[in-house]
């Protein structure tokens, strides 16, 4: 019988679409994404690949993140004992496995994020716990923990945690009717600032600056919180520019231009910030805003991913963009949907194309 032990994979095709964070830049030219039981490093200029073969491919991955210094990959795995595995980008070897520090019936982590200095990893445990764990991942231990939800006012669920871009002791936690700014001192977490979010179905969040948070909602709104205070609420499908120095109820605070062919009830599925602006997604659109001044932002580009055609009943789900990534040079953006394709575009191009390119 012929032996195939010497065979090694050269090229991987496909994209696992069910994973949060299924697209990342590791360098300006190297893209990380999951395919089957492997993590693929794809250089889209040289068209070369490397890969990490996952030791237990039968496990269900639900989240992938990359540390800010681009040296560590963290993947969350579902199961009776959910865990987070950390891999070294250079050696492509697993460095650490983080588990729950207590007995629990929770089956998954719903969100994970590295702190800005890549030293700590913040994780939200799913139902019924809804706990936030703050790991010193190199030591493999939890240094502090607190409730991510806010019972009884908000018993859950929690969708996302985002870490402050300059302070490892501050995070933002969001979910339907939930917005929590949290800071830690001597292992004790305390909430501060805006928290009246009971009527806001928040879906996603990012930090625009060290003092400014942007959240997207299921009812087509963008929410801006600055220094812990609510600064603005905008219709995501209409807004074309806004100025945070002008109160939102006064003339000149924002301008709308209904140029997007999107229903005004479409959810904001993803938000991401970069040094000169931010981007968000609605349906199959990517909307890019450029920062004109410290407080003023103006819509720069709108990308529409056309992709494949589907029957009406599944078309919306297949085309909706779920993940975004910006490269370190901050001149290119990637997007994925459930179409098993990666779309690429110039982030702040002078003239945006009608539809994204396929990497």
Secondary structure as GFF3:
##gff-version 3
##sequence-region A 1 359
A	DSSP	beta_strand	24	25	.	.	.	ID=ss1
A	DSSP	beta_strand	30	35	.	.	.	ID=ss2
A	DSSP	beta_strand	38	43	.	.	.	ID=ss3
A	DSSP	beta_strand	48	53	.	.	.	ID=ss4
A	DSSP	beta_strand	61	66	.	.	.	ID=ss5
A	DSSP	beta_strand	72	77	.	.	.	ID=ss6
A	DSSP	beta_strand	83	88	.	.	.	ID=ss7
A	DSSP	beta_strand	94	99	.	.	.	ID=ss8
A	DSSP	beta_strand	109	114	.	.	.	ID=ss9
A	DSSP	beta_strand	120	125	.	.	.	ID=ss10
A	DSSP	beta_strand	131	136	.	.	.	ID=ss11
A	DSSP	beta_strand	141	147	.	.	.	ID=ss12
A	DSSP	beta_strand	160	163	.	.	.	ID=ss13
A	DSSP	beta_strand	170	175	.	.	.	ID=ss14
A	DSSP	beta_strand	178	185	.	.	.	ID=ss15
A	DSSP	beta_strand	188	192	.	.	.	ID=ss16
A	DSSP	beta_strand	202	207	.	.	.	ID=ss17
A	DSSP	beta_strand	212	217	.	.	.	ID=ss18
A	DSSP	beta_strand	221	226	.	.	.	ID=ss19
A	DSSP	beta_strand	229	235	.	.	.	ID=ss20
A	DSSP	beta_strand	239	243	.	.	.	ID=ss21
A	DSSP	beta_strand	254	256	.	.	.	ID=ss22
A	DSSP	beta_strand	268	274	.	.	.	ID=ss23
A	DSSP	beta_strand	277	282	.	.	.	ID=ss24
A	DSSP	beta_strand	285	291	.	.	.	ID=ss25
A	DSSP	beta_strand	296	304	.	.	.	ID=ss26
A	DSSP	alpha_helix	312	319	.	.	.	ID=ss27
A	DSSP	beta_strand	323	326	.	.	.	ID=ss28
A	DSSP	beta_strand	332	336	.	.	.	ID=ss29
A	DSSP	beta_strand	342	346	.	.	.	ID=ss30
A	DSSP	beta_strand	357	358	.	.	.	ID=ss31
###
